[in-house]
Amino acid sequence: MTGVREAWKGYKTRIKGKHFERYNNIEDMLKNRPLDIPEVQFRKLIAYWSIPSVKALSRLNSENRKKQQHQHRMGPISFARVRNEMREMNENKEDPSQVDVFVATRTGRKGKELDSGTQAVIVSHNKLK
C-alpha cells in the first residue's frame, strides 16, 4: 500500500510544480493544466493550493525538510520493526540502544555512499562504544 501512497504523493507534487507554481494567474494554470485532470477538479486544486493557510503550511514543511539532517534509509520499514529485528538477532534478546538503532537505520545499503555529516555522527557514536 505504501507504493501507491508514495506514487500518489509524487504525482501531486509534480502536478503542483508543473501546473500551479510555474504560473502567476489562474488563466495560465488552466490553459496549461494536465489533460488527465478534468478542469472542474483542477479548479478545486487551484483553489485549495491558493488558501493562505495551505500556502503557509507548505512553506513551513518545505523549510523543515531542508533542515533535516541524517536521513534514515529504511523507506517504509518502521523503526519498531527494525528494533524488533535487532532484538531478535541479539543473543541476549535485549533491546538495542538508541545509538544502535540510529546507526542501523542510517547505514548505507547496496554500496550507497552516506553523506559526510551522517558518516561523522556514526563514527563518533562508534567511538563511544
DATAUR-V727560 format. One line per field, one symbol per residue. burial: + if it has 24 or more other ideal C-beta (glycine too) atoms within 12 Angstrom, else -. A space follows every 10 residues. Layout:
burial: ???
This chain:
burial: ---------- ----++--++ --------+- --+---+--- -+--++--+- ---------- ---------- --+------- -++--+---- -----+---+ +++++++--- -------+-- -+-------
